[in-house]
Amino acid sequence: MNIVTDRSKKERSSLFIPIYYSFISRGRTLKMLFGLYFLYTACLPMLFIELVYLHQNGLNQYISKIFPEHLAIYISLYFLFFLVYEIGYIYNDVISEKKEGVNTGRLHSSISDGLVYSSLAFRALLLLSAFGLLWLFYEWEHLYHFIAYNAVLLIAYHVHNSIPKPYRLVTIFYLRIYRVTYPVFFFLCAKGPLAYPIISYAVVLSAYNVLTYLGVNYEEFGLSESNIFSKYYHNCKTRTVFFITNIIILNCFGTILLSTGTKMLLGFVAFSSVYFLIQHAILRNSLMSTVKKASIREKDN
């Protein structure tokens, strides 16, 4: 009884605390949270952006001035990302699930609709306050674009939560794009040549997520459990080939259309390829280690 009560208290408080709700409902562990919202999403664009600025400004200028400023921007944008993105999570986990008659177990049944709407209102006020601060202290010229960007995210999430699961392939595609672009939105506005390679990666990641969404929800789409889609997410080799080949194709196509950004695009292709090869090696070793541990346990039993 105490465990249930403790869980309910954590869930209630998480409704009003950005990031904590994602940890409670999706991440479960810091390692998983880190992977879902950083390592497999915005980490690659961030690293590439920092390498570009390091190359353009030199080590001393970068470390003393540029990196601290960028770090503050990333932290601020991540806070706002979770603040807004979790509005869709919360609405889906309580309101939409009740309408659909399903229970994923992400939130305890004692969470009332009134508490959910209160948390959504609280988050909306925080977001409006953040917009006000951006305007008051920074007079950011792209503020209106940022407001529209957030509005589209909320609209996409509303549509996503309002339609049957088989029709969510389109909305899941756009929602996943936000996981890549939101933390680096400032740099997409401020540095034109960086936009195309980062958006190309966001599109490839989102396409991959659509495939894994099919695999996870194979029954709703009339697929069998042994279907190849269900194996994409845990197949390191397939994952690596999918990302590298599609990023190469999109950026080579970009060099034809954007001749001024050729070096930037080719540099991103090289960097992203190395990034995914390293990630492949890490994931493969991690999976092999897990399999070995499982076999040792079976032998011991």
PyMOL commands that set and color helices and strands:
alter all, ss='L'
color gray80, all
select helices_A, chain A and resi 2-14+20-27+30-39+43-57+59-100+113-138+143-162+165-167+169-190+192-216+218-221+228-231+236-257+259-300
alter helices_A, ss='H'
color red, helices_A
deselect
rebuild
show_as cartoon
